[in-house]
Amino acid sequence: MPSLRVRYQTIEFGDTDIHVRTLRDRQQYADAEGVAEQLGISSASWPLFGVIWDSGKLLAHLMFDHEVQDLRILEVGCGIGLASLVLNHRLADITATDYHPEVEDFLIKNVKLNKDAVIPFVRTGWGDTDSGLGEFDLIIGSDLLYERDHVALLSGFIDQHARPHCQVIVVDPGRGLHARFSKIMVSLGYSHSQSKPANQDYMTQPFRGQILYYDR
């Protein structure tokens, strides 16, 4: 099996540069030992973790300015984890999670590229009953609502790891499931609001989704 082809890029956040190693494109695939296949990750979806999506870029820019002092923060479904890398560079207390078996290796390498401290990472699924992660003050994610049956799993996973007072921020590109997700979150005791991003100067094309906020 041919080795993965990767690319290196630098993303600017004001005067701060974050260096990122990603897959070169969405045609890459490497699962020689069948680990991803055993986890139910198809060859078509395998490379999706390894590129930077507009939602992830937007979340990272939100986190560059977000108040983080004394907050324990969790990124759910982090993929390349650009928001986690930004928060980590800001010395925030950030933990990252994803289901994909290759995410941790990319995260480790990207932390080293930025000469920052190790980001705690746990590979876990949203249906896992005990991930050992504990509870958080702020839970973030981007482009998480892409399959109908994931809506209940994600809301349950978030609620499992939310402290009694918690904020949840999800950047959603508009795949049509956020209303169903918001209804469940409200039933769990969270208030809900949403907005368009105020600044999109760093985007290559207009972002047509929403920033979803949930507070408890």
RONU-776997 format. One record per residue (C-alpha): x, y, z; residue number from 0. Coordinates in Angstrom, 2 decimals. Last residue first. Layout:
<atoms>
+---------+---------+---------+-----+
:       X :       Y :       Z : num :
+---------+---------+---------+-----+
:       X :       Y :       Z : NUM :
...
+---------+---------+---------+-----+
</atoms>
This chain:
<atoms>
+---------+---------+---------+-----+
:       X :       Y :       Z : num :
+---------+---------+---------+-----+
:  -26.64 :   25.51 :   31.03 : 215 :
:  -25.72 :   27.12 :   27.75 : 214 :
:  -26.02 :   26.00 :   24.14 : 213 :
:  -24.63 :   28.00 :   21.22 : 212 :
:  -24.85 :   27.04 :   17.53 : 211 :
:  -22.71 :   28.92 :   15.02 : 210 :
:  -24.55 :   28.72 :   11.72 : 209 :
:  -23.99 :   27.67 :    8.12 : 208 :
:  -23.57 :   29.53 :    4.86 : 207 :
:  -19.87 :   30.37 :    5.20 : 206 :
:  -18.93 :   32.65 :    2.30 : 205 :
:  -15.87 :   31.48 :    0.32 : 204 :
:  -12.10 :   31.68 :    0.88 : 203 :
:  -12.61 :   32.43 :    4.56 : 202 :
:  -10.20 :   34.70 :    6.50 : 201 :
:  -12.37 :   37.78 :    6.09 : 200 :
:  -15.37 :   35.92 :    7.51 : 199 :
:  -16.18 :   38.13 :   10.49 : 198 :
:  -19.50 :   38.21 :   12.31 : 197 :
:  -20.12 :   34.48 :   11.97 : 196 :
:  -23.87 :   33.82 :   11.61 : 195 :
:  -25.80 :   33.27 :   14.80 : 194 :
:  -27.45 :   30.68 :   16.99 : 193 :
:  -29.14 :   30.48 :   20.36 : 192 :
:  -30.12 :   27.66 :   22.69 : 191 :
:  -30.72 :   27.28 :   26.42 : 190 :
:  -29.72 :   23.90 :   27.78 : 189 :
:  -31.83 :   21.71 :   30.05 : 188 :
:  -31.67 :   18.29 :   28.40 : 187 :
:  -34.88 :   19.01 :   26.47 : 186 :
:  -33.13 :   22.08 :   25.04 : 185 :
:  -30.30 :   19.85 :   23.80 : 184 :
:  -32.79 :   17.48 :   22.17 : 183 :
:  -34.52 :   20.31 :   20.31 : 182 :
:  -31.15 :   21.75 :   19.29 : 181 :
:  -30.13 :   18.45 :   17.67 : 180 :
:  -33.37 :   18.24 :   15.67 : 179 :
:  -32.91 :   21.84 :   14.52 : 178 :
:  -29.22 :   21.19 :   13.71 : 177 :
:  -29.92 :   18.33 :   11.32 : 176 :
:  -30.20 :   20.06 :    7.94 : 175 :
:  -26.59 :   19.83 :    6.72 : 174 :
:  -26.02 :   23.50 :    7.44 : 173 :
:  -22.31 :   24.13 :    7.93 : 172 :
:  -22.60 :   23.69 :   11.73 : 171 :
:  -20.13 :   25.26 :   14.13 : 170 :
:  -20.94 :   23.83 :   17.56 : 169 :
:  -20.37 :   25.74 :   20.80 : 168 :
:  -21.41 :   24.21 :   24.14 : 167 :
:  -21.31 :   26.19 :   27.39 : 166 :
:  -21.40 :   24.49 :   30.78 : 165 :
:  -22.71 :   25.04 :   34.30 : 164 :
:  -23.65 :   21.63 :   35.72 : 163 :
:  -20.46 :   20.26 :   34.09 : 162 :
:  -20.85 :   18.72 :   30.66 : 161 :
:  -19.31 :   15.35 :   29.80 : 160 :
:  -22.41 :   13.16 :   29.77 : 159 :
:  -24.41 :   15.99 :   28.22 : 158 :
:  -22.02 :   16.12 :   25.29 : 157 :
:  -22.16 :   12.36 :   24.76 : 156 :
:  -25.96 :   12.34 :   24.94 : 155 :
:  -26.25 :   15.19 :   22.44 : 154 :
:  -23.83 :   13.41 :   20.13 : 153 :
:  -25.60 :   10.05 :   20.27 : 152 :
:  -29.03 :   11.59 :   19.73 : 151 :
:  -27.88 :   13.49 :   16.65 : 150 :
:  -25.69 :   10.67 :   15.31 : 149 :
:  -28.68 :    8.75 :   13.93 : 148 :
:  -29.35 :   11.48 :   11.39 : 147 :
:  -25.82 :   11.64 :   10.01 : 146 :
:  -23.80 :   14.81 :    9.33 : 145 :
:  -24.19 :   16.76 :   12.54 : 144 :
:  -20.58 :   17.14 :   13.71 : 143 :
:  -19.38 :   19.86 :   11.35 : 142 :
:  -17.42 :   21.62 :   14.10 : 141 :
:  -17.00 :   20.97 :   17.81 : 140 :
:  -16.74 :   22.62 :   21.21 : 139 :
:  -17.43 :   21.75 :   24.84 : 138 :
:  -16.76 :   24.37 :   27.55 : 137 :
:  -16.84 :   23.85 :   31.33 : 136 :
:  -15.92 :   20.16 :   31.15 : 135 :
:  -16.65 :   16.83 :   32.84 : 134 :
:  -14.71 :   13.57 :   33.09 : 133 :
:  -12.85 :   12.00 :   30.18 : 132 :
:  -12.96 :    8.40 :   31.35 : 131 :
:  -14.75 :    7.42 :   28.15 : 130 :
:  -17.58 :    5.69 :   29.99 : 129 :
:  -20.75 :    4.77 :   28.10 : 128 :
:  -19.28 :    4.90 :   24.62 : 127 :
:  -21.97 :    5.90 :   22.12 : 126 :
:  -20.20 :    9.08 :   21.09 : 125 :
:  -17.12 :    7.08 :   20.16 : 124 :
:  -13.74 :    7.43 :   21.82 : 123 :
:  -10.11 :    8.02 :   21.01 : 122 :
:   -8.87 :   10.11 :   23.93 : 121 :
:   -6.35 :   12.92 :   23.54 : 120 :
:   -4.49 :   15.09 :   26.04 : 119 :
:   -2.70 :   17.86 :   24.07 : 118 :
:    1.07 :   17.75 :   24.57 : 117 :
:    2.72 :   21.12 :   25.17 : 116 :
:    3.66 :   23.39 :   22.28 : 115 :
:    6.52 :   23.56 :   19.79 : 114 :
:    4.08 :   24.34 :   16.94 : 113 :
:    5.32 :   21.49 :   14.76 : 112 :
:    5.42 :   19.29 :   17.87 : 111 :
:    1.72 :   19.87 :   18.47 : 110 :
:    1.09 :   19.02 :   14.83 : 109 :
:    2.93 :   15.70 :   15.12 : 108 :
:    0.99 :   14.68 :   18.20 : 107 :
:   -2.31 :   15.67 :   16.59 : 106 :
:   -1.54 :   13.69 :   13.44 : 105 :
:   -0.76 :   10.60 :   15.51 : 104 :
:   -3.90 :   11.04 :   17.63 : 103 :
:   -6.18 :   11.38 :   14.59 : 102 :
:   -5.20 :    8.12 :   12.89 : 101 :
:   -7.61 :    5.80 :   14.74 : 100 :
:  -10.73 :    7.89 :   13.92 :  99 :
:  -13.26 :    8.21 :   16.74 :  98 :
:  -12.20 :   11.67 :   17.90 :  97 :
:  -11.39 :   13.44 :   21.14 :  96 :
:   -9.36 :   16.46 :   22.21 :  95 :
:   -8.61 :   17.86 :   25.68 :  94 :
:   -7.86 :   21.57 :   26.19 :  93 :
:   -6.76 :   23.44 :   29.32 :  92 :
:   -5.76 :   26.69 :   27.58 :  91 :
:   -2.11 :   27.63 :   27.07 :  90 :
:   -2.96 :   29.92 :   24.11 :  89 :
:   -1.03 :   27.52 :   21.87 :  88 :
:   -3.25 :   24.75 :   23.25 :  87 :
:   -6.34 :   26.73 :   22.30 :  86 :
:   -5.08 :   27.19 :   18.75 :  85 :
:   -4.07 :   23.53 :   18.43 :  84 :
:   -7.44 :   22.45 :   19.82 :  83 :
:   -9.23 :   24.63 :   17.27 :  82 :
:   -7.13 :   23.09 :   14.47 :  81 :
:   -7.92 :   19.57 :   15.65 :  80 :
:   -7.07 :   17.58 :   12.52 :  79 :
:  -10.26 :   15.64 :   13.20 :  78 :
:  -11.65 :   17.08 :   16.46 :  77 :
:  -14.79 :   15.00 :   16.81 :  76 :
:  -15.48 :   16.65 :   20.18 :  75 :
:  -13.16 :   19.36 :   21.49 :  74 :
:  -13.22 :   19.51 :   25.28 :  73 :
:  -12.35 :   22.53 :   27.44 :  72 :
:  -11.65 :   22.91 :   31.18 :  71 :
:  -12.03 :   26.63 :   31.78 :  70 :
:   -9.94 :   28.60 :   34.29 :  69 :
:   -9.09 :   31.26 :   31.69 :  68 :
:  -10.51 :   30.46 :   28.26 :  67 :
:  -12.25 :   33.62 :   27.05 :  66 :
:  -12.72 :   33.16 :   23.31 :  65 :
:  -10.61 :   35.15 :   20.83 :  64 :
:   -8.55 :   32.39 :   19.20 :  63 :
:  -11.38 :   29.97 :   19.92 :  62 :
:  -13.67 :   31.67 :   17.43 :  61 :
:  -10.90 :   31.54 :   14.82 :  60 :
:  -10.48 :   27.81 :   15.44 :  59 :
:  -14.23 :   27.26 :   15.11 :  58 :
:  -14.21 :   29.04 :   11.74 :  57 :
:  -11.32 :   26.93 :   10.48 :  56 :
:  -13.09 :   23.78 :   11.59 :  55 :
:  -16.29 :   24.80 :    9.82 :  54 :
:  -14.33 :   25.62 :    6.66 :  53 :
:  -12.85 :   22.13 :    6.65 :  52 :
:   -9.21 :   21.32 :    7.31 :  51 :
:   -8.20 :   17.92 :    5.97 :  50 :
:   -7.31 :   14.68 :    7.75 :  49 :
:  -10.54 :   13.57 :    9.38 :  48 :
:  -12.29 :   13.14 :    6.02 :  47 :
:   -9.68 :   10.65 :    4.78 :  46 :
:  -11.49 :    7.48 :    6.01 :  45 :
:  -14.99 :    8.44 :    4.83 :  44 :
:  -14.72 :    6.80 :    1.40 :  43 :
:  -12.62 :    3.87 :    2.66 :  42 :
:  -15.34 :    3.14 :    5.21 :  41 :
:  -14.99 :    3.64 :    8.97 :  40 :
:  -16.91 :    0.91 :   10.81 :  39 :
:  -14.43 :    0.54 :   13.66 :  38 :
:  -13.21 :   -2.76 :   12.19 :  37 :
:  -12.60 :   -0.94 :    8.90 :  36 :
:  -10.54 :    1.69 :   10.72 :  35 :
:   -8.29 :   -0.98 :   12.24 :  34 :
:   -7.92 :   -2.96 :    9.01 :  33 :
:   -4.19 :   -3.52 :    9.43 :  32 :
:   -3.30 :   -1.83 :    6.13 :  31 :
:   -5.69 :    1.06 :    6.66 :  30 :
:   -4.18 :    3.82 :    4.54 :  29 :
:   -6.23 :    6.13 :    2.36 :  28 :
:   -5.61 :    9.47 :    0.65 :  27 :
:   -8.02 :   10.80 :   -1.99 :  26 :
:   -9.32 :   13.59 :    0.24 :  25 :
:   -6.21 :   15.69 :   -0.30 :  24 :
:   -2.64 :   16.24 :    0.90 :  23 :
:   -3.52 :   14.90 :    4.34 :  22 :
:   -2.74 :   17.45 :    6.99 :  21 :
:    0.31 :   18.84 :    8.81 :  20 :
:   -0.48 :   22.17 :   10.43 :  19 :
:    1.53 :   25.17 :   11.55 :  18 :
:   -0.33 :   27.79 :   13.59 :  17 :
:    0.93 :   31.34 :   13.13 :  16 :
:   -0.06 :   34.11 :   15.56 :  15 :
:   -0.05 :   37.78 :   14.58 :  14 :
:   -3.79 :   37.72 :   13.90 :  13 :
:   -4.62 :   34.06 :   13.55 :  12 :
:   -2.65 :   32.91 :   10.52 :  11 :
:   -2.72 :   29.36 :    9.16 :  10 :
:    0.55 :   27.78 :    8.08 :   9 :
:    0.50 :   24.80 :    5.77 :   8 :
:    2.16 :   21.41 :    5.42 :   7 :
:    0.92 :   18.73 :    3.06 :   6 :
:    0.63 :   14.98 :    3.34 :   5 :
:    0.82 :   11.97 :    1.05 :   4 :
:    0.09 :    8.70 :    2.77 :   3 :
:    2.31 :    5.77 :    1.94 :   2 :
:    1.46 :    3.42 :   -0.92 :   1 :
:    0.00 :    0.00 :    0.00 :   0 :
+---------+---------+---------+-----+
</atoms>
